[in-house]
Amino acid sequence: MRVNLSQQFEAESIKRMIDATTNVHELQSLARELTDLYFRQRAATAWVVSEQ
């Protein structure tokens, strides 16, 4: 699966934000948010596959 150009820019922006962050609490918060998004995406993908 390929990521489109807009998504590539968004991913790069997030990576740069992570690299620039020195506050551990900010990094922990971001990690929790990304974990939630990852598992919601997995659930959505599983639902789409089960509907076919």
Beta strands, then each sheet from edge to edge (+ up, - down):
end
